[in-house]
Amino acid sequence: MATLDFDERAARHIQRVYATPDVVAQRLRVLELLDPRPGERVLDVGSGPGFLLDAIADRTGPQGRVHGLDPAPAMHAIAAEVTGGRATVRLDEGDAAALPYAGDTFDAAVSTQVYEYVADLPRAFAELCRVVRPGGRVVLLDTDWDSVVWHAADPARHRRVMAAWDGHLVHPHLPRTLPGLLRRAGFRVTGRHLVPIFNPEYDPDTYSALTIDTIAAYVAGRDGLTGADVDAWAADLRDRGEDYLFSLNRYCFVAERGS
Ligand SMILES: C[S@@+](CC[C@H](N)C(=O)[O-])C[C@H]1O[C@@H](n2cnc3c(N)ncnc32)[C@H](O)[C@@H]1O
């Protein structure tokens, strides 16, 4: 199954979704847990559109250094706009499984919605552990796609759509195994937090409304779902009116590198 391709169109859509109040609130929570301090060196793995880089750079200040690592040039192009050429922010092309940094480089690292796309997680977390200094902290947030509640008229069709959507990730249920993976890589898990997204009504400027488009584009033509099936699924959700309801759980883990 092919995971999402972060080309220019997808990158612009992600920029739009990640500017919704739902994802702004999530980012503030992650920032609070990361607690970047003046002068620190911080890594954002899979930095995408760069909103978090910008917010971290505000906290680490002129003596700090924030690196955004991402393999997708289209994402870095948006991150360059969002961070406005700040001298304290670096955008590095690379992969979570082979970080292009010397050992013990960072005081802290963060990654949101990224490791679920990375095939070799033991290797990627060994890399993360290598580049964070002893005693340094990491904050990781990922989704479990089994946690979605979405009020659809045709539950069987909805289940088929969501099963096909699972294919957009290598690990659609990563939070279940994340603490164990971190421990085995050399981290001590110090915090576990639930970060839900709740859209109790249909509003075009929400995470779920915009994600209908992303899911529809991905699942059409997969697992026997026709364009007509997917259009009907999307139209039903958009027409739910007062009966619309969406929720999803994201899980955030805070850990510290052992010495
Ligand atoms: C859903 S976006 C999240 C972006 C950003 N972390 C945020 O929350 O705003 C996923 C990002 O992970 C990046 N990515 C995918 N595979 C990766 C890998 N193997 N190593 C590092 N980043 C990766 C993508 O290019 C994309 O920018």
The ligand as an ORCA input file, in Angstrom:
! r2SCAN-3c Opt
* xyz 0 1
  C       1.506     14.834      8.477
  S       2.942     15.760      8.157
  C       3.318     16.468      9.761
  C       4.170     17.717      9.647
  C       4.580     18.381     10.963
  N       5.284     17.488     11.845
  C       3.396     18.981     11.696
  O       2.851     18.339     12.605
  O       3.017     20.097     11.340
  C       4.136     14.477      8.026
  C       5.527     14.978      7.682
  O       6.444     13.897      7.865
  C       7.396     13.949      6.834
  N       7.991     12.610      6.702
  C       7.458     11.527      6.081
  N       8.327     10.491      6.139
  C       9.414     10.933      6.840
  C      10.647     10.339      7.215
  N      10.938      9.070      6.898
  N      11.541     11.082      7.912
  C      11.254     12.367      8.251
  N      10.101     12.987      7.905
  C       9.192     12.276      7.197
  C       6.584     14.421      5.616
  O       7.397     14.915      4.572
  C       5.689     15.455      6.239
  O       6.258     16.739      6.217
*
